[in-house]
Amino acid sequence: MELKFVTAQSSDFPVVVELLQIAARHLKESGVDQWSYWLQPPEDKLQWVQQGVDAAEFTLVYSHSILVGMYRLMKEDIPYWGKQDIAAFYIHSLVIHPDYTGNRISVKLMKAIENKAASHRIGILRLDCLANNEKLCSYYKGMGFKPVGTVHMPHSTNQLFEKHL
């Protein structure tokens, strides 16, 4: 499956929110209590998305003309990680549309992010996920991420991961 990466524009805000809601519904239907706040997003989450779209941090991923996923890539993440001295990329909202899971899209997205990090001379990737989502935590460990701590946020407790490139 060939993928095309497109930076989200302000007009894509509803698309980004809708994909987060689709992912939240799919997780809920699968018995995973993660991202349930996206089913009826609070104002702070909508503002967080808007800030990311305005900063050109969201990337939409297409296969031909079909939206199959997205991610947000940030240069800092103060709320989750605090101020850091070493440059890193912070990955958020990595979503694969449920209709396209099983096609190794997330592996391709992560490789694209690693290549972008290398081109910017960034040697660390950081991300987080719900601390009690054992399946996702194991998945990130399998992709070479190491757990480095936890953070308590208003909507969840998250496991922090990082990967040195």
N, C-alpha and C positions, 0 to 999 in steps of 0.2 A: 504494500500500500504506500503510494507516494504521498507525502505530506507537504502542504504549503503553510508557511508561518506568516501571519499578518498582524501587525500591531493594531490593537483595538483603537478606534476613533471615538469621539464623544457620542456619535450616533449609535455606537455599538453598546452603550450602557445597558439598554434593556436585554440585549442578547447575553451579555455577561451574567446579569442577574438571573435570567431564565435558565441558563446552563447550571448555575449554582442550585437553583430550585429543582431542576430535573435530577441532579445528583443527590440532593437531600431526600427527595421522594424515593429514589432508588435505594438509598441507604436505609431509609425507614422500612421500606418493603422487604429489605433483606435482613431486618432485625438488628441493624447497626444504629445505635443512638449517636450519630455524629451529624453535625451541620443542620440539626432540626430547626435552628433559628432561621435558616434560609427559607423555610416553608412560609413564614410571615416575617420577613427580615425587619429587624429593628432599625431605627434611623441611623444609629452609629455604624451599622454594617453597610447600609446603603451609601453613607458618606465615605466609608473606607473604599468601597468599589469606585465611587466617583473620583476620589483622589487618585486612585491607581490608573483609571482610564485617562484622566487629565494629565498624568505624569508619563503616559505612554509605557506603563509597566505591564499591561495585560497583552498577551499574545493569543490570538485565536488561531486554531489549527484546523485546516481543511484538508479533506481528501476529495480532489476534484472541486466541486462547489458545495460539498456537504461539510457542515461544521461537526467535527469529531472530538474536539477537545479544546482546552485552553490552559494557561497558567499565568501567574503574575510573578515577575522577577524584579526584585527590589535591591537597591544598593545598601540599604540599611533597614533595620527593623527594630526600632527602639522599644515598642511595647512588649515584644516577645523576648528580645535578646539584650536590650539595654545598649548603651554606647559601647562599641567595639573598636579596638585599635588596629586590627588587621582587616584589610578589605576582604569582603565576601559578597556573594550573591545569595539572596534570601528568596526561596521559592514558596509561593502561596497559591492556593486555589488551583492546584493541578487537578484538572477534571477531564475524564474521558467520558464522552456521552455513553450511557449504558448500552445503547444499540451497537456500539463499536468496541466494547471490551473484548479481550481475548485476541486482539490483533497486534499486540506488543507495541501499541501506540505510546504508552507511557515510557517504555524503554527508548523509543525514538525521540520522544520529547526530552528525556533526561540527557541523551547524547547531544541533542541540539543545544541544550543549556550548557553542558560541559564545553562544547565547542565555542559558544559565545563567551564563557568565562575565560577560556584560554586566549581568545582574541583580545580580551580586555585585561589580560595578565592578572586574573583573579584565580587564586589557588584554593579557595574554599567555597563549598556550597552548603547552605544551611536551610533546614526546613523543620516543620513541626507537624504533629498530628495528635489526635485525641489519645491521651496516655493509655486508656483502657481498650483501645482498638488493637488488639494483639495481632490480628491478621495484617493490618497496614504497617504496624511497627516492624513486624517480621519481614514484610515486603521491602521496606526501606533498608533494613539491615542487609538483606540479600542483594541490594543494589550498591552496597559498599558504604552506607551511612552508619555512623557510630552514635549511639545515644550519649548525650553529654549533660543531661539535666531535665528538669521539668519546670514549667511555668504555669501559674494559676491565673487564668484570664477571666473576665466577667462571664463568659458563656461556656467555659470549659477549662479542664486541666490538660495541658499538652506536654507531650514528650518532645524534647528538642534533639535534633539530629544534625550532624555535620559530616561532610565528606571532603577529605583533602585530595586534590587532583594532582 
